[in-house]
Amino acid sequence: MQPMENRLAPYRGKTVLVTGATGFTGRVLVHKLLDAGANVRAIARRSSDLGDLADTGVTWYRGDVFDPDVVEQAASGVAYVFHLAAAFREEKSTDDDFRKVHLDSTKLIARAVLGQEGFECFVHVSTVGVHGHIESGLADENYRFAPGDGYQRTKLEGEQWIKSFGDESGLPYSIIRPAPIFGPGDMRLLKIFRMVSKGYLLMLGKGRGMYHLVHVDDLTNTIALAGLVPAARGEVLISAGDEPISIEEMSRIIARTLGRKVRTVRLPIQPFYWAADICGVVCKPLGIAPPIYRRRVDFYTKDRQFDNRKIRRCLDYEFGYDNEKGIVETTNWYRDKGLLG
C-alpha cells in the first residue's frame, strides 16, 4: 500500500474548503491537506480560536457556516469541500440551533459548488450517532436509524439531504460517519481518563458499556481519501477502528499505562435520570448549565459496535491504530500535558 503522503498528493495545488477547521478533527485534517500542498480555505466563527492554524497560510472566512454571504465567498472556485462543522452539544442548544449548522449550511455549500468548473467532491461528515444504540452484533451502514437527540437527528437530516441532492443533481459526494473520536488533543473522553487516574471508574446501571472508537489520525486519513477515491463516490462509509471495546477494558489499559490500579464502581442509573430532570427544570429558567443531563447519563446505556469492512474496501485502507495503541498514546498525552490532575 502506498504511503499516505503519496495517496494525498492529488490535492497539491487544489483549492479546498474545510468547515469545522478549528475543531479537534478539523485541525488534524487541515494540517494534512496543507502538507499535501492544497490551498486551504476555512470558515470559522469570529469567536473561534485559530490556535496552531493561525499562521499556516489558511485563508479564513470569519462568520457562521450558515451565513449565505460567507458561504458564497468561501466556496467560490473550490475543487473540494470537507464539511465537518458541528454545533456544540450544550443542554441549552435547540433543534433549530443544530439544524442551522448541520442542515442549512449543507444546503448552502452544496448549492454554491454545484456546477462549478473543476469541482471534484463534497465530503460530508456525519456521525454513527444516527444509529443510536446497537442491540447486537456489528452495525453497518444499512443499520436502522435511531438518533437520540437533536444533534443526532439534524446530523441525519444533513446527510440524507446531501445524498438526495447529490443523487438528483449529479453533485459528486461522499458521506463519512465517524465513530467516537479519540487521540492526542481530544477533550471529550478526558473525564474517563481522569477518573481512572484517581483509581476508580464510575459505571451507571448494568450495561456493558461497549464503545467503538476511531483514532483522529485514521479518521482524517479516511476523510481525505474519500475525496479522491472513485469507489467512495455516492457512498456512505462508517469510519471506525477494527474492534469495539468496553469502557471497563479502556479503564484497564489506562490504568496499566499510568501504573495504577482501578476499581469499577457501579451505581443504579435511575436516580441519575431523576437528578438530570430536576436539574433541567431548575437550571434552564436561570440560564445555568446543568451539572448533569439525560444525554450524559445515556452514555452508560448505549452500546456502539460497528462493521468497518465497507470503508476498508472502498478506500483500500487499513486502520493504523488498534484500541490499546491509541489509548496508551492518548493517556501519555494527557499525562504530559498535566491534564490528569
Secondary structure, 3 states (H helix, E strand, C coil): CCCHHHHCHHHCCCEEEEECCCCHHHHHHHHHHHHCCCEEEEEECCCCCCHHHCCCCCEEEECCCCCHHHHHHHHCCCCEEEECCCCCCCCCCCHHHHHHHHHHHHHHHHHHHCCCCCCCEEEEECCHHHHCCCCCCCECCCCCCCCCCHHHHHHHHHHHHHHHHHHHHCCCEEEEEECCEECCCCCCCHHHHHHHHCCEEEEECCCCCEECCEEHHHHHHHHHHHCCCHHHCCCEEEECCCCCEEHHHHHHHHHHHHCCCCEEEEECCHHHHHHHHHHHHHHHHHCCCCCCCHHHHHCCCCCCCECCHHHHHHHCCCCCCCHHHHHHHHHHHHHHCCCCC
